[in-house]
Amino acid sequence: MLTSKPEIKNSELNSYLVGGAVRDKLLNRPIKDEDYLVVGASIEQMIKLGYHQVGKDFPVFLHPKTKAEYALARTERKQGQGYTGFSCYFAPDVTIEQDLLRRDLTVNAMAMDHNGKIIDPYNGQNDLNDRILRHVSDAFIEDPLRVLRVARFAARYHKYGFTIADETLTLMQEISASGELKCLTPERVWQEMQLSLADGGANSDTNSGNPEVFFEVLQQCNALEELWPELAVLWGIPNPALWHPEICSGIHTMMVLQQAVLLTQAIPDEHSDHRTAVRFAALCHDLGKGVTSDKLWPSHKGHETSGLPLVERICGQLKVPSHYKQLALKVCEFHLHCHKAFELKASTLLKMFNQLDIWRKPEEFDLFLMACKSDFLGRLGFENRAYPQEQYLQAAVKAARKVTAQPFLEKGLQGLAIKEAMAKERLSVIANIKADFAHLNPTPQ
């Protein structure tokens, strides 16, 4: 004779706050999302209580009032390649310890009950106190996505003093060597990169993020050469010591990214996409140095244009949004023009302004300047140097954009004659601005 399952009331639901919310609560860090784990319940019982099921691969439910996520306790078993190659088992008999065992890091494998008691079977609190990112179990190696997630955690919590445990880094290197990173979809790889680049903004609790740590960790565990080889190759490629005391192109790129974070963190959150775009452009600006013949080192003549197809390649490979790509291409091609602005003729500046399309996209020019300034400051000992090129180019652009077609129309000019007259007038105002800034010493590059 079959017996019906006992009724469960909402007040009796055996649920726990889990994962990042517990970790951040213990760090006194703002909590963005609260996720809950339910032990001892079935799909049918959750639906009967009014929860709305949204998970397909495994049961995740939305609370009928708060809309917070509640997931049934589950275990996982590796069946295929990649981060999706898992089969899940979820049933009322799965314990909280079994569920927490499948998580990536010990600091993410803690739970909290309704009374504030911490359930911590894998010593996450110890690692939290010691500022260590450590894998929970050897099953860590089964999911290649964890390489990127740990790199992102290392970046996000760098200011708190967190480092990756040696044994965890070894497992990340094993994943990189296994070829499983190739199983990650481009969208997922870009999502992790973008999340890391986005950390640190106007209202961020971290004040300034450390996305360079994300890429340094990927380089350290040999994942970057699998995911972005054109960037990975920059480590060890030298630059002229006069303008690059740090010498290494890879180290320089990371320093440029650091400066880009500092310069963009004041951008308001409603324009957070602009922050990320500048930081991505900072990563791409010197990709061309990776294809310079070693016989020409430390010189990299023409690296601006030789980097363009490499920017196109990574943007196509990772399906990077078009506006990110367009800014990265402009910074790659014209960052030396920006540094040498005082040396350039008015005609050369006007040509650059046309190619940068300052007439239709003036806000993008501001982002372009941020990225170029980041490149200049991102060198050993250059962090506090003046960059008068910024003020000079801003003034030249402002003056040139004031030249419109209307006065020439009123003079009776038409068609090509208007275009030529506007160009002549723009050259004149740029030349006047150049004279106004003549007292500033140019900074050759």
Secondary structure, 3 states (H helix, E strand, C coil): CCCCCCCCCHHHCCEEEECHHHHHHHCCCCCCCCEEEECCCCHHHHHHCCCEECCCCCCEEECCCCCCEEEECEEEEECCCCCCCEEEEECCCCCHHHHHHCCCEHHHCCEECCCCCEECCCCHHHHHHHCEECECCHHHHHCCHHHHHHHHHHHHCHHHCCEECHHHHHHHHHHHHHCHHHHCCHHHHHHHHHHHHHCCCCCCCCCCCCHHHHHHHHHHCCCHHHHCHHHHCCCCCECCCCCCCCCEHHHHHHHHHHHHHHHHCCCCHHHHHHHHHHHHHHHHCCHHHHHCCCCCCCCCCCHHHHCHHHHHHHHHHHCCCHHHHHHHHHHHHHHHHHHCHHHCCHHHHHHHHHHHCCCCCHHHHHHHHHHHHHHHHCCCCCCCCCCCHHHHHHHHHHHHHCCCCHHHHHCCCCHHHHHHHHHHHHHHHHHHHHHHCCCCCCCCC
